[in-house]
């Protein structure tokens, strides 16, 4: 998805985004509720932790480019 594509989402008629991505309205509602009560994560820390977990699970003899 490009920035241009994402900007066009605001121009969609009601229900079109839900038709394209079933369940997105509920996911957005849940996410906004989480933010309201402070259930949020630092994005940078989340991806650092994800990378650490991935690295820990990688076989020791795995070579990277």
HTML snippet that shows the backbone in 3Dmol.js (N, CA, C, O; Angstrom):
<script src="https://3Dmol.org/build/3Dmol-min.js"></script>
<div id="view" style="width:600px;height:400px;position:relative"></div>
<script>
const pdb = `
ATOM      1  N   UNK A   1       0.849  -1.176   0.000  1.00  0.00           N
ATOM      2  CA  UNK A   1       0.000   0.000   0.000  1.00  0.00           C
ATOM      3  C   UNK A   1       0.891   1.234   0.000  1.00  0.00           C
ATOM      4  O   UNK A   1       1.866   1.308   0.748  1.00  0.00           O
ATOM      5  N   UNK A   2       0.561   2.162  -0.812  1.00  0.00           N
ATOM      6  CA  UNK A   2       1.324   3.402  -0.885  1.00  0.00           C
ATOM      7  C   UNK A   2       0.616   4.481  -0.078  1.00  0.00           C
ATOM      8  O   UNK A   2      -0.551   4.341   0.288  1.00  0.00           O
ATOM      9  N   UNK A   3       1.342   5.555   0.192  1.00  0.00           N
ATOM     10  CA  UNK A   3       0.742   6.681   0.904  1.00  0.00           C
ATOM     11  C   UNK A   3      -0.451   7.213   0.124  1.00  0.00           C
ATOM     12  O   UNK A   3      -1.474   7.573   0.706  1.00  0.00           O
ATOM     13  N   UNK A   4      -0.315   7.260  -1.182  1.00  0.00           N
ATOM     14  CA  UNK A   4      -1.412   7.741  -2.019  1.00  0.00           C
ATOM     15  C   UNK A   4      -2.649   6.875  -1.827  1.00  0.00           C
ATOM     16  O   UNK A   4      -3.759   7.398  -1.725  1.00  0.00           O
ATOM     17  N   UNK A   5      -2.473   5.565  -1.777  1.00  0.00           N
ATOM     18  CA  UNK A   5      -3.591   4.647  -1.564  1.00  0.00           C
ATOM     19  C   UNK A   5      -4.224   4.881  -0.212  1.00  0.00           C
ATOM     20  O   UNK A   5      -5.449   4.939  -0.105  1.00  0.00           O
ATOM     21  N   UNK A   6      -3.401   5.020   0.839  1.00  0.00           N
ATOM     22  CA  UNK A   6      -3.956   5.195   2.180  1.00  0.00           C
ATOM     23  C   UNK A   6      -4.701   6.515   2.318  1.00  0.00           C
ATOM     24  O   UNK A   6      -5.680   6.600   3.058  1.00  0.00           O
ATOM     25  N   UNK A   7      -4.246   7.541   1.613  1.00  0.00           N
ATOM     26  CA  UNK A   7      -4.951   8.821   1.664  1.00  0.00           C
ATOM     27  C   UNK A   7      -6.326   8.719   1.020  1.00  0.00           C
ATOM     28  O   UNK A   7      -7.239   9.453   1.399  1.00  0.00           O
ATOM     29  N   UNK A   8      -6.487   7.831   0.063  1.00  0.00           N
ATOM     30  CA  UNK A   8      -7.777   7.669  -0.612  1.00  0.00           C
ATOM     31  C   UNK A   8      -8.805   6.963   0.262  1.00  0.00           C
ATOM     32  O   UNK A   8     -10.000   7.042  -0.025  1.00  0.00           O
ATOM     33  N   UNK A   9      -8.381   6.276   1.315  1.00  0.00           N
ATOM     34  CA  UNK A   9      -9.323   5.593   2.190  1.00  0.00           C
ATOM     35  C   UNK A   9     -10.318   6.568   2.807  1.00  0.00           C
ATOM     36  O   UNK A   9     -11.475   6.210   3.027  1.00  0.00           O
ATOM     37  N   UNK A  10      -9.888   7.782   3.085  1.00  0.00           N
ATOM     38  CA  UNK A  10     -10.796   8.747   3.700  1.00  0.00           C
ATOM     39  C   UNK A  10     -11.902   9.180   2.736  1.00  0.00           C
ATOM     40  O   UNK A  10     -12.914   9.735   3.164  1.00  0.00           O
ATOM     41  N   UNK A  11     -11.718   8.935   1.464  1.00  0.00           N
ATOM     42  CA  UNK A  11     -12.723   9.310   0.466  1.00  0.00           C
ATOM     43  C   UNK A  11     -13.739   8.206   0.189  1.00  0.00           C
ATOM     44  O   UNK A  11     -14.681   8.413  -0.576  1.00  0.00           O
ATOM     45  N   UNK A  12     -13.559   7.032   0.805  1.00  0.00           N
ATOM     46  CA  UNK A  12     -14.449   5.904   0.536  1.00  0.00           C
ATOM     47  C   UNK A  12     -15.824   6.128   1.151  1.00  0.00           C
ATOM     48  O   UNK A  12     -15.935   6.731   2.218  1.00  0.00           O
ATOM     49  N   UNK A  13     -16.867   5.648   0.490  1.00  0.00           N
ATOM     50  CA  UNK A  13     -18.208   5.741   1.072  1.00  0.00           C
ATOM     51  C   UNK A  13     -18.309   4.853   2.310  1.00  0.00           C
ATOM     52  O   UNK A  13     -17.545   3.900   2.464  1.00  0.00           O
ATOM     53  N   UNK A  14     -19.251   5.171   3.185  1.00  0.00           N
ATOM     54  CA  UNK A  14     -19.447   4.402   4.419  1.00  0.00           C
ATOM     55  C   UNK A  14     -19.615   2.920   4.095  1.00  0.00           C
ATOM     56  O   UNK A  14     -20.378   2.560   3.199  1.00  0.00           O
ATOM     57  N   UNK A  15     -18.916   2.081   4.807  1.00  0.00           N
ATOM     58  CA  UNK A  15     -19.033   0.644   4.633  1.00  0.00           C
ATOM     59  C   UNK A  15     -18.066   0.051   3.623  1.00  0.00           C
ATOM     60  O   UNK A  15     -17.857  -1.162   3.621  1.00  0.00           O
ATOM     61  N   UNK A  16     -17.466   0.874   2.761  1.00  0.00           N
ATOM     62  CA  UNK A  16     -16.578   0.345   1.724  1.00  0.00           C
ATOM     63  C   UNK A  16     -15.298  -0.230   2.333  1.00  0.00           C
ATOM     64  O   UNK A  16     -14.824  -1.282   1.903  1.00  0.00           O
ATOM     65  N   UNK A  17     -14.739   0.455   3.330  1.00  0.00           N
ATOM     66  CA  UNK A  17     -13.518  -0.039   3.970  1.00  0.00           C
ATOM     67  C   UNK A  17     -13.801  -1.361   4.679  1.00  0.00           C
ATOM     68  O   UNK A  17     -12.989  -2.284   4.629  1.00  0.00           O
ATOM     69  N   UNK A  18     -14.943  -1.446   5.333  1.00  0.00           N
ATOM     70  CA  UNK A  18     -15.338  -2.691   6.004  1.00  0.00           C
ATOM     71  C   UNK A  18     -15.524  -3.808   4.981  1.00  0.00           C
ATOM     72  O   UNK A  18     -15.183  -4.958   5.259  1.00  0.00           O
ATOM     73  N   UNK A  19     -16.055  -3.492   3.812  1.00  0.00           N
ATOM     74  CA  UNK A  19     -16.235  -4.502   2.768  1.00  0.00           C
ATOM     75  C   UNK A  19     -14.882  -4.990   2.247  1.00  0.00           C
ATOM     76  O   UNK A  19     -14.717  -6.169   1.934  1.00  0.00           O
ATOM     77  N   UNK A  20     -13.927  -4.081   2.158  1.00  0.00           N
ATOM     78  CA  UNK A  20     -12.590  -4.440   1.691  1.00  0.00           C
ATOM     79  C   UNK A  20     -11.818  -5.236   2.739  1.00  0.00           C
ATOM     80  O   UNK A  20     -11.087  -6.169   2.408  1.00  0.00           O
ATOM     81  N   UNK A  21     -11.985  -4.860   3.999  1.00  0.00           N
ATOM     82  CA  UNK A  21     -11.264  -5.479   5.114  1.00  0.00           C
ATOM     83  C   UNK A  21     -12.262  -5.845   6.208  1.00  0.00           C
ATOM     84  O   UNK A  21     -12.413  -5.106   7.181  1.00  0.00           O
ATOM     85  N   UNK A  22     -12.940  -6.972   6.056  1.00  0.00           N
ATOM     86  CA  UNK A  22     -13.942  -7.357   7.050  1.00  0.00           C
ATOM     87  C   UNK A  22     -13.363  -7.387   8.459  1.00  0.00           C
ATOM     88  O   UNK A  22     -12.296  -7.950   8.700  1.00  0.00           O
ATOM     89  N   UNK A  23     -14.084  -6.775   9.372  1.00  0.00           N
ATOM     90  CA  UNK A  23     -13.658  -6.752  10.772  1.00  0.00           C
ATOM     91  C   UNK A  23     -12.813  -5.557  11.153  1.00  0.00           C
ATOM     92  O   UNK A  23     -12.478  -5.396  12.326  1.00  0.00           O
ATOM     93  N   UNK A  24     -12.457  -4.710  10.194  1.00  0.00           N
ATOM     94  CA  UNK A  24     -11.566  -3.597  10.504  1.00  0.00           C
ATOM     95  C   UNK A  24     -12.219  -2.582  11.438  1.00  0.00           C
ATOM     96  O   UNK A  24     -11.543  -1.995  12.284  1.00  0.00           O
ATOM     97  N   UNK A  25     -13.521  -2.372  11.291  1.00  0.00           N
ATOM     98  CA  UNK A  25     -14.211  -1.413  12.160  1.00  0.00           C
ATOM     99  C   UNK A  25     -14.106  -1.847  13.617  1.00  0.00           C
ATOM    100  O   UNK A  25     -13.845  -1.021  14.491  1.00  0.00           O
ATOM    101  N   UNK A  26     -14.302  -3.118  13.883  1.00  0.00           N
ATOM    102  CA  UNK A  26     -14.203  -3.647  15.246  1.00  0.00           C
ATOM    103  C   UNK A  26     -12.770  -3.541  15.761  1.00  0.00           C
ATOM    104  O   UNK A  26     -12.557  -3.165  16.914  1.00  0.00           O
ATOM    105  N   UNK A  27     -11.803  -3.861  14.939  1.00  0.00           N
ATOM    106  CA  UNK A  27     -10.393  -3.771  15.349  1.00  0.00           C
ATOM    107  C   UNK A  27     -10.013  -2.330  15.683  1.00  0.00           C
ATOM    108  O   UNK A  27      -9.310  -2.080  16.662  1.00  0.00           O
ATOM    109  N   UNK A  28     -10.474  -1.397  14.877  1.00  0.00           N
ATOM    110  CA  UNK A  28     -10.197   0.014  15.158  1.00  0.00           C
ATOM    111  C   UNK A  28     -10.851   0.451  16.469  1.00  0.00           C
ATOM    112  O   UNK A  28     -10.244   1.172  17.260  1.00  0.00           O
ATOM    113  N   UNK A  29     -12.098   0.011  16.697  1.00  0.00           N
ATOM    114  CA  UNK A  29     -12.787   0.353  17.942  1.00  0.00           C
ATOM    115  C   UNK A  29     -12.017  -0.196  19.132  1.00  0.00           C
ATOM    116  O   UNK A  29     -11.815   0.511  20.119  1.00  0.00           O
ATOM    117  N   UNK A  30     -11.578  -1.467  19.045  1.00  0.00           N
ATOM    118  CA  UNK A  30     -10.811  -2.078  20.135  1.00  0.00           C
ATOM    119  C   UNK A  30      -9.511  -1.320  20.382  1.00  0.00           C
ATOM    120  O   UNK A  30      -9.130  -1.085  21.529  1.00  0.00           O
ATOM    121  N   UNK A  31      -8.839  -0.942  19.306  1.00  0.00           N
ATOM    122  CA  UNK A  31      -7.582  -0.209  19.439  1.00  0.00           C
ATOM    123  C   UNK A  31      -7.779   1.135  20.102  1.00  0.00           C
ATOM    124  O   UNK A  31      -6.981   1.531  20.952  1.00  0.00           O
ATOM    125  N   UNK A  32      -8.828   1.840  19.729  1.00  0.00           N
ATOM    126  CA  UNK A  32      -9.103   3.138  20.346  1.00  0.00           C
ATOM    127  C   UNK A  32      -9.466   2.990  21.824  1.00  0.00           C
ATOM    128  O   UNK A  32      -9.088   3.828  22.643  1.00  0.00           O
ATOM    129  N   UNK A  33     -10.195   1.932  22.165  1.00  0.00           N
ATOM    130  CA  UNK A  33     -10.507   1.678  23.574  1.00  0.00           C
ATOM    131  C   UNK A  33      -9.234   1.397  24.354  1.00  0.00           C
ATOM    132  O   UNK A  33      -9.082   1.878  25.476  1.00  0.00           O
ATOM    133  N   UNK A  34      -8.320   0.630  23.782  1.00  0.00           N
ATOM    134  CA  UNK A  34      -7.041   0.349  24.442  1.00  0.00           C
ATOM    135  C   UNK A  34      -6.268   1.637  24.711  1.00  0.00           C
ATOM    136  O   UNK A  34      -5.704   1.814  25.791  1.00  0.00           O
ATOM    137  N   UNK A  35      -6.243   2.529  23.732  1.00  0.00           N
ATOM    138  CA  UNK A  35      -5.538   3.798  23.900  1.00  0.00           C
ATOM    139  C   UNK A  35      -6.176   4.607  25.026  1.00  0.00           C
ATOM    140  O   UNK A  35      -5.471   5.194  25.847  1.00  0.00           O
ATOM    141  N   UNK A  36      -7.504   4.637  25.066  1.00  0.00           N
ATOM    142  CA  UNK A  36      -8.206   5.413  26.085  1.00  0.00           C
ATOM    143  C   UNK A  36      -7.860   4.974  27.501  1.00  0.00           C
ATOM    144  O   UNK A  36      -7.802   5.803  28.409  1.00  0.00           O
ATOM    145  N   UNK A  37      -7.629   3.674  27.697  1.00  0.00           N
ATOM    146  CA  UNK A  37      -7.335   3.184  29.055  1.00  0.00           C
ATOM    147  C   UNK A  37      -5.840   2.969  29.279  1.00  0.00           C
ATOM    148  O   UNK A  37      -5.435   2.448  30.318  1.00  0.00           O
ATOM    149  N   UNK A  38      -5.024   3.369  28.309  1.00  0.00           N
ATOM    150  CA  UNK A  38      -3.584   3.305  28.498  1.00  0.00           C
ATOM    151  C   UNK A  38      -2.913   1.996  28.151  1.00  0.00           C
ATOM    152  O   UNK A  38      -1.748   1.792  28.494  1.00  0.00           O
ATOM    153  N   UNK A  39      -3.623   1.101  27.477  1.00  0.00           N
ATOM    154  CA  UNK A  39      -3.016  -0.166  27.039  1.00  0.00           C
ATOM    155  C   UNK A  39      -2.327   0.062  25.703  1.00  0.00           C
ATOM    156  O   UNK A  39      -2.857  -0.274  24.644  1.00  0.00           O
ATOM    157  N   UNK A  40      -1.148   0.634  25.775  1.00  0.00           N
ATOM    158  CA  UNK A  40      -0.386   0.925  24.565  1.00  0.00           C
ATOM    159  C   UNK A  40       1.043   0.431  24.736  1.00  0.00           C
ATOM    160  O   UNK A  40       1.507   0.223  25.858  1.00  0.00           O
ATOM    161  N   UNK A  41       1.725   0.249  23.639  1.00  0.00           N
ATOM    162  CA  UNK A  41       3.115  -0.180  23.648  1.00  0.00           C
ATOM    163  C   UNK A  41       3.951   0.814  22.860  1.00  0.00           C
ATOM    164  O   UNK A  41       3.480   1.422  21.899  1.00  0.00           O
ATOM    165  N   UNK A  42       5.184   0.966  23.276  1.00  0.00           N
ATOM    166  CA  UNK A  42       6.123   1.783  22.531  1.00  0.00           C
ATOM    167  C   UNK A  42       6.506   1.007  21.271  1.00  0.00           C
ATOM    168  O   UNK A  42       7.010  -0.112  21.367  1.00  0.00           O
ATOM    169  N   UNK A  43       6.277   1.577  20.114  1.00  0.00           N
ATOM    170  CA  UNK A  43       6.524   0.892  18.852  1.00  0.00           C
ATOM    171  C   UNK A  43       7.966   0.454  18.678  1.00  0.00           C
ATOM    172  O   UNK A  43       8.221  -0.679  18.268  1.00  0.00           O
ATOM    173  N   UNK A  44       8.918   1.337  18.984  1.00  0.00           N
ATOM    174  CA  UNK A  44      10.324   0.979  18.828  1.00  0.00           C
ATOM    175  C   UNK A  44      10.699  -0.176  19.739  1.00  0.00           C
ATOM    176  O   UNK A  44      11.392  -1.102  19.318  1.00  0.00           O
ATOM    177  N   UNK A  45      10.247  -0.127  20.978  1.00  0.00           N
ATOM    178  CA  UNK A  45      10.569  -1.206  21.921  1.00  0.00           C
ATOM    179  C   UNK A  45       9.913  -2.517  21.488  1.00  0.00           C
ATOM    180  O   UNK A  45      10.512  -3.583  21.628  1.00  0.00           O
ATOM    181  N   UNK A  46       8.703  -2.447  20.972  1.00  0.00           N
ATOM    182  CA  UNK A  46       8.015  -3.643  20.491  1.00  0.00           C
ATOM    183  C   UNK A  46       8.839  -4.331  19.402  1.00  0.00           C
ATOM    184  O   UNK A  46       9.054  -5.542  19.457  1.00  0.00           O
ATOM    185  N   UNK A  47       9.301  -3.560  18.413  1.00  0.00           N
ATOM    186  CA  UNK A  47      10.056  -4.162  17.319  1.00  0.00           C
ATOM    187  C   UNK A  47      11.438  -4.634  17.761  1.00  0.00           C
ATOM    188  O   UNK A  47      11.952  -5.615  17.224  1.00  0.00           O
ATOM    189  N   UNK A  48      12.049  -3.953  18.731  1.00  0.00           N
ATOM    190  CA  UNK A  48      13.324  -4.434  19.279  1.00  0.00           C
ATOM    191  C   UNK A  48      13.127  -5.783  19.958  1.00  0.00           C
ATOM    192  O   UNK A  48      13.930  -6.698  19.775  1.00  0.00           O
ATOM    193  N   UNK A  49      12.053  -5.907  20.744  1.00  0.00           N
ATOM    194  CA  UNK A  49      11.758  -7.169  21.424  1.00  0.00           C
ATOM    195  C   UNK A  49      11.457  -8.267  20.408  1.00  0.00           C
ATOM    196  O   UNK A  49      11.918  -9.398  20.564  1.00  0.00           O
ATOM    197  N   UNK A  50      10.699  -7.948  19.383  1.00  0.00           N
ATOM    198  CA  UNK A  50      10.384  -8.916  18.334  1.00  0.00           C
ATOM    199  C   UNK A  50      11.668  -9.398  17.660  1.00  0.00           C
ATOM    200  O   UNK A  50      11.821 -10.591  17.401  1.00  0.00           O
ATOM    201  N   UNK A  51      12.581  -8.484  17.378  1.00  0.00           N
ATOM    202  CA  UNK A  51      13.852  -8.855  16.762  1.00  0.00           C
ATOM    203  C   UNK A  51      14.681  -9.737  17.696  1.00  0.00           C
ATOM    204  O   UNK A  51      15.307 -10.698  17.248  1.00  0.00           O
ATOM    205  N   UNK A  52      14.689  -9.413  18.997  1.00  0.00           N
ATOM    206  CA  UNK A  52      15.423 -10.250  19.960  1.00  0.00           C
ATOM    207  C   UNK A  52      14.853 -11.658  19.993  1.00  0.00           C
ATOM    208  O   UNK A  52      15.604 -12.633  20.002  1.00  0.00           O
ATOM    209  N   UNK A  53      13.538 -11.768  20.010  1.00  0.00           N
ATOM    210  CA  UNK A  53      12.901 -13.088  20.035  1.00  0.00           C
ATOM    211  C   UNK A  53      13.208 -13.860  18.758  1.00  0.00           C
ATOM    212  O   UNK A  53      13.476 -15.060  18.813  1.00  0.00           O
ATOM    213  N   UNK A  54      13.174 -13.202  17.631  1.00  0.00           N
ATOM    214  CA  UNK A  54      13.476 -13.850  16.358  1.00  0.00           C
ATOM    215  C   UNK A  54      14.920 -14.340  16.349  1.00  0.00           C
ATOM    216  O   UNK A  54      15.199 -15.462  15.926  1.00  0.00           O
ATOM    217  N   UNK A  55      15.828 -13.498  16.814  1.00  0.00           N
ATOM    218  CA  UNK A  55      17.247 -13.855  16.849  1.00  0.00           C
ATOM    219  C   UNK A  55      17.478 -15.032  17.784  1.00  0.00           C
ATOM    220  O   UNK A  55      18.262 -15.925  17.463  1.00  0.00           O
ATOM    221  N   UNK A  56      16.818 -15.052  18.926  1.00  0.00           N
ATOM    222  CA  UNK A  56      16.965 -16.147  19.892  1.00  0.00           C
ATOM    223  C   UNK A  56      16.470 -17.472  19.317  1.00  0.00           C
ATOM    224  O   UNK A  56      17.002 -18.530  19.655  1.00  0.00           O
ATOM    225  N   UNK A  57      15.460 -17.424  18.456  1.00  0.00           N
ATOM    226  CA  UNK A  57      14.885 -18.638  17.882  1.00  0.00           C
ATOM    227  C   UNK A  57      15.644 -19.118  16.645  1.00  0.00           C
ATOM    228  O   UNK A  57      15.462 -20.255  16.211  1.00  0.00           O
ATOM    229  N   UNK A  58      16.491 -18.259  16.077  1.00  0.00           N
ATOM    230  CA  UNK A  58      17.225 -18.622  14.869  1.00  0.00           C
ATOM    231  C   UNK A  58      18.289 -19.669  15.206  1.00  0.00           C
ATOM    232  O   UNK A  58      18.991 -19.529  16.208  1.00  0.00           O
ATOM    233  N   UNK A  59      18.416 -20.707  14.390  1.00  0.00           N
ATOM    234  CA  UNK A  59      19.459 -21.709  14.628  1.00  0.00           C
ATOM    235  C   UNK A  59      20.845 -21.062  14.669  1.00  0.00           C
ATOM    236  O   UNK A  59      21.123 -20.128  13.917  1.00  0.00           O
ATOM    237  N   UNK A  60      21.696 -21.555  15.539  1.00  0.00           N
ATOM    238  CA  UNK A  60      23.034 -20.978  15.732  1.00  0.00           C
ATOM    239  C   UNK A  60      23.880 -21.017  14.442  1.00  0.00           C
ATOM    240  O   UNK A  60      24.697 -20.124  14.215  1.00  0.00           O
ATOM    241  N   UNK A  61      23.689 -22.040  13.605  1.00  0.00           N
ATOM    242  CA  UNK A  61      24.501 -22.160  12.390  1.00  0.00           C
ATOM    243  C   UNK A  61      23.916 -21.399  11.203  1.00  0.00           C
ATOM    244  O   UNK A  61      24.440 -21.471  10.091  1.00  0.00           O
ATOM    245  N   UNK A  62      22.813 -20.659  11.450  1.00  0.00           N
ATOM    246  CA  UNK A  62      22.178 -19.866  10.379  1.00  0.00           C
ATOM    247  C   UNK A  62      23.068 -18.678  10.043  1.00  0.00           C
ATOM    248  O   UNK A  62      23.478 -17.923  10.925  1.00  0.00           O
ATOM    249  N   UNK A  63      23.360 -18.527   8.766  1.00  0.00           N
ATOM    250  CA  UNK A  63      24.201 -17.409   8.328  1.00  0.00           C
ATOM    251  C   UNK A  63      23.330 -16.375   7.638  1.00  0.00           C
ATOM    252  O   UNK A  63      22.436 -16.703   6.859  1.00  0.00           O
ATOM    253  N   UNK A  64      23.615 -15.123   7.944  1.00  0.00           N
ATOM    254  CA  UNK A  64      22.879 -14.030   7.293  1.00  0.00           C
ATOM    255  C   UNK A  64      23.784 -13.402   6.249  1.00  0.00           C
ATOM    256  O   UNK A  64      25.004 -13.553   6.295  1.00  0.00           O
ATOM    257  N   UNK A  65      23.178 -12.702   5.314  1.00  0.00           N
ATOM    258  CA  UNK A  65      23.927 -12.072   4.221  1.00  0.00           C
ATOM    259  C   UNK A  65      24.734 -10.910   4.727  1.00  0.00           C
ATOM    260  O   UNK A  65      25.429 -10.256   3.950  1.00  0.00           O
TER     261      UNK A  65
END
`;
const viewer = $3Dmol.createViewer("view");
viewer.addModel(pdb, "pdb");
viewer.setStyle({}, {cartoon: {color: "spectrum"}});
viewer.zoomTo();
viewer.render();
</script>
